[in-house]
Amino acid sequence: MFNAIKNAFSLPDLRRKILYTFLILFIYRAASHIPVAGVDQEALRNFLARGEAGSQLVSFLDLLSGGALANFSVMAMGVYPYITASIILQLLTPIIPQLERIAKDPGGREKLNQYTYWLTVPLAALQGYGQAVFLQRSVGINVLPNFGFDVDPLGTIATIATMTAGTIFAVWLGGLITEQGIGNGVSLIIFGGIVARLPQNIGGFIVREDYVGLIIFSLITAATVGVIVIVQEGQRRIPVQYGKRVRGMRVYGGQSAHIPLRVNSAGMIPLIFAQSVMIFPSTIASYFYRPEATDFFQRMINGVYETLQPSNDAWLYWIMYFLMVIGFTYFYTDVIFRQQNLAESLQRQGGFIPGLRPGKRTEEYLNRVVQRITLVGAIFLGSVAILPWVVQLIPGLERTGGETQALLITSTGLLIVVGVVLDTVRQLEAQLLMRHYEGFIK
């Protein structure tokens, strides 16, 4: 990996791409510190520090925004509405025949990307309004004094428009990185925000003079990264044979290849789904929580609030979280795999798996293999999801508390960071290979 980066800086055009990527990330981080007009940042920080149910959801959204929500900046939503729009279209493509037909047409992917951008705008406006209302109700004081159509309609519209514009600007910056920089721009935007929080998490240990804890959790984080790399790179290679074709006096084809089926092809999407679903009920219940109430309905609400809290003692929450991650992993992997139509593509290109008839038999075989290897990936994702809780169960380590302190970077953040780094390095190596690096660089 380090050799690829070093060699890339030896080439002027790749060096320009890398420096351009850093420049765009710097612009995004600078914009993420510009707060929305009128926000009470001190009240928001105190709310996040209390660790209540509502603050868990805010902390999760703060992760996806790259730390911009903590001060309610113009980038408070980051690229999350774009990710949501992308996931919605991915799930709808196999369901709606028109979208499936567009995806198979030449240039169909570009058209679906355009639909994703269009869908991002209303989703960003809705999420911006929802986040502002949620903060107003959760913090307990007026974080946005000028927000509310009954208070200041123009100020409310201006706030929503500002946050929507911030999301579109972030997506545009990501597009610039994809087109003129190195790597997937949207992923790098999230990556930059996650890594930017690392010095703050390390500084928390230094301020408390907990150097032993810093060393222990650094080792745990490093070991976790190593396991993530192994699983992320793990794949099952299915051998494929292509039949010979005769054209004139020449014989083409007959070569062997393989289909790489990844152990974890769902990435971090199941973690986002599961965490969103788990946090939502306790967040709603927090609005109606009354610890002194005795009636059955109120006790049920209190039970939901107290049970679905990501605390060290809430073992039911973590078990449900683990099982939900496994379920979402299978669901999302199945959706993505069916969209690829590998069996149909093989048959169209004249390829076949030795010992299997092309078509239905090949499709059934590939589905069985994907389901088996997905079990490993699902258990892995579930284990990473509950790792902060497992670490806190170790005697002597429970004193620090909190997910970010347990791993220095959240488990979801680690998956994003490792995945983005591996993908970026692969793209660098591909760029070097295209330029025949070894042939003209000494």
C-alpha positions, 0 to 999 in steps of 0.5 A: 500500500505504501509503495503504491502511494509513494510511486503515485507521487512520482507521477505528476498527473497522479500527484495532481489528482491526490493533491486535488483530493486533499484540497476538496477534503479541506474545503469540505472540512472548512465548510463543516465548521460554519454554523447555521444562522442563530443556532445555540451551539453550547446547548447542543454540545451539552445535550450530546454530552448527556448521552440521552436516547435522543443524543444517541440518534444525533451522535449517529447522524453526526458520524454520517455527517463527518462531525458537522452535526455536533455544531449544527453547521451548514453541512449538518446532514453531510451526504447522508440524504444522497446515500439514502436516495441511492439505497432507495433506488437500489432497492426499487430497481428490482421491484419496478420494471421500468427502473430495471429496464433502464439499468440494463440499457446502455447508459442506464447507470448514468440515468439512475445516478441522475435520478439519485441526484434529483431524489436527494434534493427533497430528501435533504429538505425533509431531513433538514426539517426533521433534524431541526424539529428533533433537536428543538424537542430533544434538547429542551431549550430553544437551540434554533430560536428562529425556527418554526413556521409559527415563529418565523416562516422566512427564517425556517425556510432559510434554515431548511434551504441552507441545510439542503444547499449544504448537502448538495454542495457536499455531494458536488464536492464528492463528484469533483473528487470522483471525476478529477481526484482519486477514489469514490468522492462521497465515501472520501467525504465521510472518511475525512469527517470520521478521521478528523474526529480521531485527534479529539478522541485521543485527546480525551484520554490525554486530558484524563491522563489515562495513558494505559487506557489509550494504549489498550484501546489503540491496540484493540482498534488496530486488531479490529482494523486487521480483522476488518481488512482480512474479512473485507478482502476475503472472497470465494472464487468460482471457476468459469470456463468460456467456450471456443468460438471460430471466426474465419480461420481463427479460434477465439475464447476457451480461456479460464477465469473466475467470479470473485464473490466477496464475503462481505459484499454489503459493506457497512449498509446493514450497520446503518440500517440496524442502528437507525431502526434500533435507535428510532423506538427509544427516541420516540419513547423518550418524548413520553417517558415518565419514570413515576407513572404506574399505568400499563401503557406508560410502563410499556413506554418506559420499558421501551425507553429503558431497554433500547438504550445502548448502555453497558447493562442493556444486553437485550439491546445489543443482542437485538442489534446483533441479530438485526445486523445479520438480517439486514446483511442477508437482505441487502446482499440478496438485493445487490446480488440479484441486480448483478444477474451473474448467471444471465451475463455468463450465459450471454457471454458464452461462459459456464461453471464447469459441471453446471448447465448455464441458466437456472442451475448456475443461478441456483448454485451461485445463490447457495454459495452467496448464502453460505459465505454471507453467513460469515460476513453477517456474523462478522458485521454483527460482531463489529457492531457489538464490539464496544459492548463486548469490550466494556464487559472486560474487567478493568476496561469498563471505566472509559465507557462509550463507543468512541472511547472503546475503539477510538473510532466507532465500529461503523466508522472503522468499516467505512475507513478501512473500506475507503482506504482499500478502495482508494489504494486499489484505484491508485494501483490501477492507475499505476498499472495503466501507465505501465509504471514499471516500464518508465519509472525507475 
